[in-house]
Amino acid sequence: MKKKTLYIVLVLLLGTVLFAAFKPGDQSPIKVGDKVPSFVLDDQFGNAFDMDDYVGKTAMVVYFYPKDDTPGCTKEACSFRDSYEEFTDKNIKVIGISGDDVESHKNFADKYNLPFTLLADIDNKVRTQFGVKGNMLGLIPGRVTYVIDLTGKVVFMYESQLKAEKHIQKSIEAINNNIQ
């Protein structure tokens, strides 16, 4: 009887986790060819960043990452920092987005001398707008990078939770192939 009860509890627990990870009504992922959604979030200085202010003025790399100051996210951010001139030389704005708050972003940017914009998506509304799903049964926020052209159209998307540093290499390749 104990084994059967344990089995039922495990099945119910797994079902609950899976349901939470794949909630009905989640936005479908933004894909290549889609227009970047409008949104406003605070940056690491507490200033409002309005995506609509940049569409038509600059191409962008927008990357979603799980959490400030964690090993993979730090490698990714520092790789964007180390390649930053490759982006700015082509008038590409780099934007990192996670669910961390403004203070966490400020500390993260200061600690690692990050020269680009970090946006605080505390309630994950923008992550949901882009359709960036969590990994590991929804427990870890997803890691997805988008390259957006001057018109606001997504020209490239790369998703890999574990290959954080590869997001930079793939973004540069996409810019070289898609952004004039």
C-alpha distance (Angstrom), angle and dihedral (degrees) to the residues before:
residue distance angle dihedral
M1 . . .
K2 3.82 . .
K3 3.83 91.8 .
K4 3.79 91.9 51.1
T5 3.82 92.1 49.5
L6 3.82 91.5 47.9
Y7 3.81 89.9 49.1
I8 3.83 91.9 51.5
V9 3.81 91.9 47.9
L10 3.83 91.5 50.1
V11 3.81 92.3 48.4
L12 3.82 91.2 49.5
L13 3.80 91.8 46.9
L14 3.80 92.7 48.8
G15 3.81 90.5 47.2
T16 3.79 91.1 51.5
V17 3.82 92.3 49.8
L18 3.80 92.5 47.4
F19 3.80 92.0 47.7
A20 3.80 90.8 50.3
A21 3.81 91.3 49.1
F22 3.80 94.7 49.9
K23 3.79 104.7 34.5
P24 3.78 115.9 179.6
G25 3.79 110.9 -110.1
D26 3.80 96.1 36.2
Q27 3.80 110.5 145.6
S28 3.78 115.1 -101.2
P29 3.77 112.1 -112.8
I30 3.79 120.7 -86.2
K31 3.81 106.8 -111.6
V32 3.77 138.3 -167.5
G33 3.80 108.9 -66.8
D34 3.83 94.6 30.1
K35 3.79 123.2 117.8
V36 3.81 114.9 -111.6
P37 3.82 109.8 -106.3
S38 3.79 121.5 -113.6
F39 3.78 116.1 -108.9
V40 3.79 143.4 150.5
L41 3.82 122.7 -144.5
D42 3.81 134.7 161.4
D43 3.79 117.6 -104.1
Q44 3.82 127.1 -141.1
F45 3.81 89.9 -80.5
G46 3.81 94.4 52.1
N47 3.82 93.2 -106.2
A48 3.80 120.4 136.7
F49 3.80 112.7 -108.6
D50 3.82 111.8 -158.2
M51 3.81 113.0 -165.8
D52 3.81 90.6 -153.7
D53 3.83 89.4 63.8
Y54 3.82 89.9 64.7
V55 3.80 103.7 39.8
G56 3.81 107.4 101.1
K57 3.80 92.0 19.5
T58 3.80 105.2 65.1
A59 3.77 142.2 3.7
M60 3.81 114.3 -117.1
V61 3.76 146.2 -156.7
V62 3.80 109.3 -146.5
Y63 3.77 115.3 -172.5
F64 3.79 128.6 -175.7
Y65 3.79 116.3 -152.7
P66 3.81 133.3 177.4
K67 3.82 106.4 -120.3
D68 3.81 144.3 -13.7
D69 3.80 119.0 -103.2
T70 3.80 97.6 11.1
P71 3.82 119.0 129.7
G72 3.82 100.0 -104.8
C73 3.79 94.8 38.0
T74 3.79 92.0 48.2
K75 3.83 91.0 51.4
E76 3.79 89.9 49.2
A77 3.82 94.5 47.6
C78 3.81 92.7 45.6
S79 3.81 90.2 49.0
F80 3.81 89.7 53.3
R81 3.83 87.5 47.9
D82 3.81 92.8 49.7
S83 3.82 91.2 49.7
Y84 3.79 94.7 38.1
E85 3.83 95.0 114.9
E86 3.81 90.4 56.1
F87 3.79 86.5 61.5
T88 3.80 99.7 39.7
D89 3.82 92.5 46.0
K90 3.82 85.8 63.6
N91 3.83 93.6 42.4
I92 3.82 92.0 -108.7
K93 3.81 117.4 153.0
V94 3.83 115.0 -143.4
I95 3.81 116.9 -147.7
G96 3.80 126.7 -179.3
I97 3.82 120.3 -162.7
S98 3.79 129.8 -167.9
G99 3.79 138.4 147.0
D100 3.80 92.2 -101.9
D101 3.80 119.3 114.8
V102 3.81 128.5 -109.6
E103 3.82 93.8 -95.7
S104 3.81 92.4 51.6
H105 3.82 90.4 49.8
K106 3.80 91.6 48.4
N107 3.81 91.7 51.2
F108 3.82 91.7 45.3
A109 3.82 92.6 49.1
D110 3.81 92.4 46.4
K111 3.81 94.7 46.2
Y112 3.82 93.7 52.6
N113 3.83 100.1 28.0
L114 3.79 92.7 -117.9
P115 3.83 108.1 -176.1
F116 3.81 97.5 -167.1
T117 3.79 136.4 78.9
L118 3.81 120.6 -80.1
L119 3.80 116.2 -167.0
A120 3.80 126.4 -154.9
D121 3.81 110.1 -133.8
I122 3.81 93.5 175.2
D123 3.80 96.2 164.9
N124 3.85 93.3 37.6
K125 3.81 92.7 -123.6
V126 3.80 93.5 137.4
R127 3.80 91.8 43.7
T128 3.82 86.3 54.4
Q129 3.84 91.8 45.7
F130 3.80 88.9 56.2
G131 3.81 90.9 43.4
V132 3.82 92.8 -124.2
K133 3.77 103.5 166.0
G134 3.76 127.0 -157.5
N135 3.76 123.0 -109.0
M136 3.80 131.7 -138.9
L137 3.82 91.6 47.8
G138 3.79 90.7 -41.2
L139 3.79 94.3 -60.7
I140 3.82 96.2 113.7
P141 3.82 119.2 49.1
G142 3.81 112.3 -115.5
R143 3.80 126.8 -102.8
V144 3.82 111.7 -134.5
T145 3.80 131.3 155.8
Y146 3.81 125.9 -157.7
V147 3.80 129.0 -167.2
I148 3.80 110.1 -152.3
D149 3.80 122.9 -167.2
L150 3.79 127.5 -137.9
T151 3.82 92.1 -87.1
G152 3.81 92.7 54.6
K153 3.80 95.2 -104.7
V154 3.81 119.2 139.3
V155 3.81 106.3 -120.3
F156 3.81 97.8 172.5
M157 3.78 139.8 17.6
Y158 3.81 129.0 -173.0
E159 3.79 126.2 -175.3
S160 3.80 124.4 -172.5
Q161 3.77 125.1 139.0
L162 3.80 96.3 -167.1
K163 3.81 103.5 35.1
A164 3.80 96.3 65.1
E165 3.79 96.9 157.4
K166 3.80 92.6 49.6
H167 3.83 89.0 68.8
I168 3.82 89.3 74.6
Q169 3.81 95.3 48.7
K170 3.81 91.4 47.3
S171 3.83 91.4 47.2
I172 3.80 92.4 52.2
E173 3.81 91.0 48.5
A174 3.81 90.2 49.8
I175 3.81 92.1 48.7
N176 3.80 91.3 49.7
N177 3.82 90.0 50.7
N178 3.81 100.6 38.7
I179 3.80 112.7 23.5
Q180 3.81 120.6 70.4
